[in-house]
Structure formats: structure tokens, C-alpha cells
Amino acid sequence: MSLLENLLKKGSLHTPCGTAARRAALKAKLTNSGATEVVSRDLKLSEGDDRVLEASRVVVKGNLVLEDQSRLLVAGGLEVEGSIIHEGFDYALLFTGGALSAKNLLFHGELVSLGPITVQEVAWTYYNDYSTYADALKARIVVADDRFDAVDDVRADHRLVGHSSVIGPELAKLLSADVVDADGDWSYEDVAKRLLRKRPLLR
């Protein structure tokens, strides 16, 4: 049984991945197949779908969509040319043993990257049920709505952390008016639908 398969047995990766030292120790033990795997379209994990990809590099040409109670673990790096989307209120897991990149990120579940996370536009996590564990995150806009993300180094033109009632008015200045209205209100279902259609979030 591989290390990734063992991680699937855990209800949460907070203990093995909650600190930089623990992530480094896990990464030192992690192996991959050395191969590159390319998904030529959107990759969607349905509810209850667990997938382990042992490749050293996975490229998704479209969006990556995780439904509630789905888990994707990649031994190496993951490059998503579209957006990474988990819109829901239950657990989902995305784990990468290497770097993680995407155009946009909308995520409610648990997100773990043993390499840096790079998002071209908006990296948006929400609600404090789960967290993000990584050494570094870079994006134009980083949003953590009512959520604590354990990322050591965050670099962004704009970083908004706090309850939606606090960060909403500032977010409304940065994102399209049909994403966040003038009062700073939004629907995560609508944000996810917009990303699925490959429509931009930024003004």
C-alpha cells in the first residue's frame, strides 16, 4: 500500500500536514512514478470518489471539480489550466506532493500542497470547517472567508481575511459586479457556476 493510500485512511490531514516540519517529513517519504499524466478535458470527482495518482506531474487541460466527500491525491505536482472548484458544505480533499497551480481556486474542503501554490487570479477559500496547509501561496487576490489557512508565506496584491460581512465591501471593489454586488454579498454556488463556464471573476 502506497503512502497516499495510507493517507486516504485518515479523516483529516491536519496531524501529518499541519506544520512546515511535518509537511517536509512527509515529502521526504513520498515517491512517484516519474510519469506525466495529461487529462485533456475537465476532471470531475463525484461524491464519494477517491482517486490516487502516482504520477510525478499531472496536467488538467480544463477545470478540476471536486464534489462533497471526494478526494484527490497526487504524488507529484498538479497543473490545472482552468480553475479548481469545490463548492459545498461537506468534506473534500485535494492533496499534492509537489507544486499546485491553477487559474482560479474556489475551495471549501481541506487543501494540502507539499509544494508552493500558484494561482493566476483569485485564490478563494471559505468557512472554518477545514483548512489549507502549504508553505507558500501566491495569487493576485487571496480571500479567506471566515477561515484560518495555515500557509506560511502568502503573497498577493490584495489579501482579504475575515468574515464575509467585513471583507465583502472591499471584495466588491475587486471582483465583477455580477460576482459580488455593491453591498458585498455573493453566492458561492453562483461563483462556482461562473468558474465552470470559464468566465472571469476580476473586474
C-alpha positions as CSV (number, residue, x, y, z in Angstrom):
1,M,0.0,0.0,0.0
2,S,1.4,3.4,-1.0
3,L,1.8,6.4,1.3
4,L,-1.0,8.2,-0.5
5,E,-3.3,5.2,0.0
6,N,-2.5,5.3,3.7
7,L,-3.4,9.0,3.8
8,L,-6.8,8.1,2.5
9,K,-7.5,6.2,5.7
10,K,-7.2,9.5,7.7
11,G,-10.3,11.6,8.4
12,S,-8.2,14.7,8.1
13,L,-4.6,15.6,7.2
14,H,-4.2,18.2,9.9
15,T,-1.9,16.0,12.0
16,P,0.6,14.9,9.3
17,C,0.5,18.2,7.4
18,G,-0.3,20.9,9.9
19,T,3.2,22.3,10.2
20,A,6.0,23.0,7.7
21,A,8.2,20.5,9.5
22,R,5.6,17.7,9.2
23,R,5.0,18.5,5.6
24,A,8.7,18.3,4.9
25,A,9.0,15.0,6.7
26,L,6.0,13.6,4.7
27,K,7.5,14.9,1.4
28,A,10.8,13.1,2.1
29,K,9.0,9.8,2.3
30,L,6.8,10.4,-0.8
31,T,7.6,8.7,-4.1
32,N,6.1,8.9,-7.5
33,S,6.1,7.0,-10.8
34,G,8.2,9.6,-12.7
35,A,5.5,9.8,-15.4
36,T,3.4,12.7,-16.6
37,E,-0.4,12.2,-16.9
38,V,-2.4,14.6,-19.0
39,V,-6.2,15.0,-18.7
40,S,-7.4,16.6,-22.0
41,R,-10.6,18.0,-20.6
42,D,-12.3,18.8,-17.2
43,L,-11.6,16.4,-14.4
44,K,-14.6,15.9,-12.1
45,L,-14.7,13.8,-9.0
46,S,-18.2,12.8,-8.0
47,E,-19.4,12.4,-4.4
48,G,-17.6,9.6,-2.7
49,D,-14.9,9.4,-5.5
50,D,-11.4,8.7,-4.1
51,R,-8.5,8.9,-6.6
52,V,-4.8,8.4,-6.1
53,L,-2.5,9.5,-9.0
54,E,1.1,8.3,-8.5
55,A,2.5,10.4,-11.4
56,S,5.2,13.0,-10.9
57,R,3.2,15.6,-12.9
58,V,-0.5,15.8,-13.7
59,V,-1.8,18.3,-16.1
60,V,-5.5,19.0,-16.4
61,K,-6.4,21.0,-19.5
62,G,-9.8,22.1,-18.2
63,N,-11.3,22.7,-14.7
64,L,-10.8,20.4,-11.7
65,V,-14.1,19.9,-9.9
66,L,-14.5,18.1,-6.6
67,E,-17.9,17.3,-5.1
68,D,-18.5,16.8,-1.4
69,Q,-16.9,13.7,0.0
70,S,-14.5,13.3,-2.9
71,R,-10.7,13.1,-2.5
72,L,-7.9,13.5,-5.0
73,L,-4.3,12.8,-4.0
74,V,-1.4,13.4,-6.4
75,A,2.1,12.2,-5.7
76,G,3.8,15.0,-7.6
77,G,2.8,18.3,-9.0
78,L,-0.6,19.3,-10.3
79,E,-1.2,21.9,-13.1
80,V,-4.8,22.9,-13.7
81,E,-5.2,25.2,-16.8
82,G,-8.7,26.1,-15.7
83,S,-10.0,26.6,-12.2
84,I,-10.0,24.3,-9.1
85,I,-13.6,24.2,-7.7
86,H,-15.0,22.7,-4.6
87,E,-18.3,24.4,-3.8
88,G,-20.2,22.7,-1.0
89,F,-20.5,22.3,2.8
90,D,-19.0,18.9,3.4
91,Y,-15.5,17.5,3.4
92,A,-13.4,17.2,0.2
93,L,-9.7,16.8,-0.1
94,L,-7.1,17.9,-2.6
95,F,-3.5,16.8,-1.8
96,T,-0.4,17.3,-4.0
97,G,3.1,16.1,-3.2
98,G,4.5,18.9,-5.4
99,A,3.6,22.3,-6.7
100,L,0.0,23.2,-7.3
101,S,-1.1,25.8,-9.9
102,A,-4.4,26.9,-11.4
103,K,-6.1,30.0,-13.0
104,N,-8.5,30.3,-10.1
105,L,-9.2,28.4,-6.9
106,L,-12.6,28.2,-5.0
107,F,-12.4,25.7,-2.2
108,H,-14.3,24.8,1.0
109,G,-12.7,21.5,1.8
110,E,-9.2,20.5,3.0
111,L,-6.3,21.6,0.7
112,V,-2.8,20.3,1.2
113,S,0.2,21.1,-1.0
114,L,3.7,20.0,-0.2
115,G,5.0,22.4,-2.8
116,P,4.0,26.1,-3.5
117,I,0.5,27.0,-4.6
118,T,0.4,29.5,-7.5
119,V,-3.0,30.9,-8.7
120,Q,-3.1,33.3,-11.6
121,E,-6.1,35.3,-10.4
122,V,-8.2,34.6,-7.3
123,A,-7.5,32.0,-4.6
124,W,-10.7,31.9,-2.5
125,T,-11.2,29.5,0.5
126,Y,-14.2,29.7,2.8
127,Y,-15.6,28.6,6.2
128,N,-13.6,27.3,9.1
129,D,-14.6,23.6,8.9
130,Y,-11.3,22.8,7.2
131,S,-8.0,24.5,6.3
132,T,-5.3,24.9,3.8
133,Y,-1.8,23.6,4.5
134,A,1.1,24.8,2.4
135,D,4.5,26.6,2.7
136,A,3.6,29.3,0.1
137,L,0.7,30.7,-1.7
138,K,0.8,33.3,-4.5
139,A,-2.2,34.9,-6.3
140,R,-3.4,38.3,-7.4
141,I,-6.2,38.2,-4.8
142,V,-6.3,35.9,-1.8
143,V,-9.6,35.5,0.0
144,A,-10.2,33.5,3.2
145,D,-13.8,33.9,4.2
146,D,-14.3,33.0,7.9
147,R,-11.4,30.5,7.6
148,F,-7.9,30.1,9.0
149,D,-5.5,28.8,6.4
150,A,-2.1,27.5,7.7
151,V,0.0,28.9,4.9
152,D,3.4,30.2,6.0
153,D,4.1,32.7,3.1
154,V,1.2,34.4,1.3
155,R,2.0,36.9,-1.5
156,A,-0.9,38.7,-3.2
157,D,-1.8,42.2,-4.5
158,H,-4.8,42.0,-2.2
159,R,-5.4,39.7,0.7
160,L,-8.7,39.6,2.5
161,V,-9.2,37.6,5.6
162,G,-12.2,37.6,7.9
163,H,-16.0,37.2,7.9
164,S,-17.8,38.0,4.7
165,S,-19.6,40.9,6.4
166,V,-16.2,42.5,7.0
167,I,-14.3,41.7,3.7
168,G,-17.3,41.9,1.4
169,P,-17.2,45.7,0.7
170,E,-13.5,45.6,-0.2
171,L,-14.0,42.4,-2.3
172,A,-16.8,44.2,-4.2
173,K,-14.2,46.7,-5.5
174,L,-12.0,44.0,-6.9
175,L,-14.4,41.5,-8.4
176,S,-17.0,41.8,-11.2
177,A,-20.3,43.3,-10.1
178,D,-22.2,40.1,-11.1
179,V,-19.9,38.1,-8.7
180,V,-20.0,40.4,-5.7
181,D,-22.7,43.1,-5.5
182,A,-22.3,46.6,-4.3
183,D,-23.3,45.6,-0.8
184,G,-20.5,43.0,-0.6
185,D,-22.8,40.0,-0.9
186,W,-22.3,36.8,-3.1
187,S,-23.4,33.3,-3.6
188,Y,-20.8,30.5,-3.7
189,E,-23.0,28.5,-5.9
190,D,-23.0,31.4,-8.4
191,V,-19.2,31.9,-8.1
192,A,-18.7,28.2,-8.9
193,K,-21.1,28.3,-11.9
194,R,-19.2,31.3,-13.3
195,L,-15.8,29.5,-12.9
196,L,-17.3,26.3,-14.5
197,R,-18.3,28.5,-17.5
198,K,-14.7,29.8,-17.6
199,R,-15.9,33.4,-17.0
200,P,-13.5,35.8,-15.1
201,L,-14.0,36.9,-11.6
202,L,-11.9,40.0,-11.7
203,R,-13.1,43.4,-12.9
